[in-house]
Amino acid sequence: MDFGTKLKKIRKEHNLNQDQMAEILFTTQGNYSQFENNNRIPSLDIIKRLVEKFNLDANWLLSSTQDQTNNFMDNSSCQIAFLKTEKFYLGSDQIEDLNKKLDLLIELLSKS
């Protein structure tokens, strides 16, 4: 299942329209529509809001896996969205390099 399909499924499960979902994610309805149609990749901040607001597993959200695992207490849940937003004790060039790699990883995962 692709990212846009998952996003639409989440929205419909919560009985939200695109305007409401866009408001929750602090974006416009036009941007949100592009996410659902797989024409645009959301920022990590938007992915983080999705994960937090709807209690999602970021690994599931960003992978092609159909079924979501809701067990956040074990270490098997990969929370990619939080990697970029945490404060690390790295040099700025290392953080920039890590951010680029994470952006590329998210782009590749959202296309599968």
C-alpha positions as a LaTeX table, in Angstrom:
\begin{tabular}{lrrr}
\hline
Residue & $x$ (\AA) & $y$ (\AA) & $z$ (\AA) \\
\hline
Met1 & 0.00 & 0.00 & 0.00 \\
Asp2 & 1.49 & 3.38 & $-0.97$ \\
Phe3 & 1.76 & 6.43 & 1.28 \\
Gly4 & $-1.15$ & 8.32 & $-0.29$ \\
Thr5 & $-3.49$ & 5.35 & 0.09 \\
Lys6 & $-2.52$ & 5.00 & 3.75 \\
Leu7 & $-3.07$ & 8.70 & 4.31 \\
Lys8 & $-6.53$ & 8.56 & 2.76 \\
Lys9 & $-7.37$ & 5.46 & 4.83 \\
Ile10 & $-6.34$ & 7.23 & 8.04 \\
Arg11 & $-8.42$ & 10.28 & 7.11 \\
Lys12 & $-11.51$ & 8.22 & 6.32 \\
Glu13 & $-11.16$ & 6.08 & 9.47 \\
His14 & $-11.37$ & 9.29 & 11.49 \\
Asn15 & $-14.29$ & 10.67 & 9.44 \\
Leu16 & $-12.32$ & 13.70 & 8.31 \\
Asn17 & $-12.44$ & 15.57 & 5.02 \\
Gln18 & $-9.30$ & 16.87 & 3.32 \\
Asp19 & $-9.75$ & 20.38 & 4.76 \\
Gln20 & $-9.94$ & 19.02 & 8.30 \\
Met21 & $-6.94$ & 16.76 & 7.80 \\
Ala22 & $-4.94$ & 19.63 & 6.31 \\
Glu23 & $-5.79$ & 21.78 & 9.34 \\
Ile24 & $-4.60$ & 19.05 & 11.71 \\
Leu25 & $-1.32$ & 18.82 & 9.78 \\
Phe26 & $-0.86$ & 22.61 & 9.54 \\
Thr27 & $-0.91$ & 22.63 & 5.75 \\
Thr28 & $-3.31$ & 23.62 & 3.00 \\
Gln29 & $-5.98$ & 21.41 & 1.49 \\
Gly30 & $-4.15$ & 21.64 & $-1.84$ \\
Asn31 & $-0.91$ & 20.37 & $-0.32$ \\
Tyr32 & $-2.76$ & 17.64 & 1.52 \\
Ser33 & $-4.46$ & 16.52 & $-1.69$ \\
Gln34 & $-1.04$ & 16.26 & $-3.34$ \\
Phe35 & 0.11 & 13.97 & $-0.49$ \\
Glu36 & $-2.90$ & 11.67 & $-0.91$ \\
Asn37 & $-2.32$ & 11.50 & $-4.65$ \\
Asn38 & 1.39 & 10.73 & $-4.20$ \\
Asn39 & 2.31 & 13.86 & $-6.15$ \\
Arg40 & 4.16 & 15.48 & $-3.26$ \\
Ile41 & 6.19 & 14.17 & $-0.34$ \\
Pro42 & 5.27 & 15.63 & 3.06 \\
Ser43 & 7.92 & 17.16 & 5.28 \\
Leu44 & 9.19 & 15.30 & 8.30 \\
Asp45 & 7.24 & 17.71 & 10.50 \\
Ile46 & 4.00 & 16.63 & 8.81 \\
Ile47 & 4.94 & 12.96 & 9.12 \\
Lys48 & 5.71 & 13.51 & 12.80 \\
Arg49 & 2.29 & 15.15 & 13.32 \\
Leu50 & 0.62 & 12.18 & 11.60 \\
Val51 & 2.48 & 9.70 & 13.79 \\
Glu52 & 1.69 & 11.58 & 16.99 \\
Lys53 & $-1.91$ & 12.64 & 16.27 \\
Phe54 & $-3.10$ & 9.26 & 14.98 \\
Asn55 & $-0.83$ & 7.00 & 17.07 \\
Leu56 & 0.87 & 5.52 & 14.00 \\
Asp57 & 4.05 & 3.55 & 13.55 \\
Ala58 & 6.33 & 5.66 & 11.32 \\
Asn59 & 7.88 & 2.51 & 9.88 \\
Trp60 & 4.46 & 1.35 & 8.68 \\
Leu61 & 3.54 & 4.79 & 7.38 \\
Leu62 & 6.71 & 5.10 & 5.30 \\
Ser63 & 6.93 & 1.52 & 4.07 \\
Ser64 & 4.86 & $-0.48$ & 1.60 \\
Thr65 & 3.59 & $-2.74$ & 4.39 \\
Gln66 & $-0.18$ & $-2.97$ & 4.49 \\
Asp67 & $-0.78$ & $-3.85$ & 8.14 \\
Gln68 & 0.25 & $-1.52$ & 10.92 \\
Thr69 & 1.85 & $-2.64$ & 14.16 \\
Asn70 & 0.67 & $-0.61$ & 17.13 \\
Asn71 & 3.16 & $-1.92$ & 19.71 \\
Phe72 & 5.33 & 1.08 & 20.54 \\
Met73 & 6.79 & $-0.46$ & 23.69 \\
Asp74 & 9.22 & $-2.79$ & 21.95 \\
Asn75 & 12.29 & $-1.76$ & 20.00 \\
Ser76 & 11.10 & $-3.12$ & 16.66 \\
Ser77 & 9.15 & 0.02 & 15.85 \\
Cys78 & 11.32 & 2.28 & 13.69 \\
Gln79 & 10.35 & 5.88 & 14.30 \\
Ile80 & 12.12 & 7.54 & 11.40 \\
Ala81 & 10.20 & 10.78 & 11.74 \\
Phe82 & 11.63 & 11.39 & 15.18 \\
Leu83 & 15.24 & 10.98 & 14.08 \\
Lys84 & 15.27 & 14.29 & 12.29 \\
Thr85 & 13.48 & 16.22 & 15.01 \\
Glu86 & 15.55 & 15.03 & 17.98 \\
Lys87 & 18.52 & 17.12 & 19.10 \\
Phe88 & 21.73 & 15.23 & 18.57 \\
Tyr89 & 25.17 & 16.11 & 19.84 \\
Leu90 & 26.70 & 16.21 & 16.38 \\
Gly91 & 28.42 & 18.91 & 14.39 \\
Ser92 & 26.23 & 20.94 & 12.05 \\
Asp93 & 27.79 & 19.34 & 8.95 \\
Gln94 & 27.03 & 15.87 & 10.35 \\
Ile95 & 23.43 & 16.86 & 11.10 \\
Glu96 & 23.01 & 18.28 & 7.60 \\
Asp97 & 24.37 & 15.06 & 6.10 \\
Leu98 & 22.03 & 12.98 & 8.30 \\
Asn99 & 19.05 & 15.15 & 7.28 \\
Lys100 & 19.85 & 14.64 & 3.58 \\
Lys101 & 20.08 & 10.88 & 4.05 \\
Leu102 & 16.79 & 10.77 & 5.96 \\
Asp103 & 15.04 & 12.87 & 3.31 \\
Leu104 & 16.30 & 10.49 & 0.62 \\
Leu105 & 15.20 & 7.46 & 2.64 \\
Ile106 & 11.71 & 8.89 & 3.17 \\
Glu107 & 11.42 & 9.74 & $-0.52$ \\
Leu108 & 12.44 & 6.21 & $-1.53$ \\
Leu109 & 10.09 & 4.60 & 0.99 \\
Ser110 & 7.12 & 6.74 & $-0.01$ \\
Lys111 & 7.55 & 5.70 & $-3.65$ \\
Ser112 & 7.42 & 1.97 & $-2.88$ \\
\hline
\end{tabular}
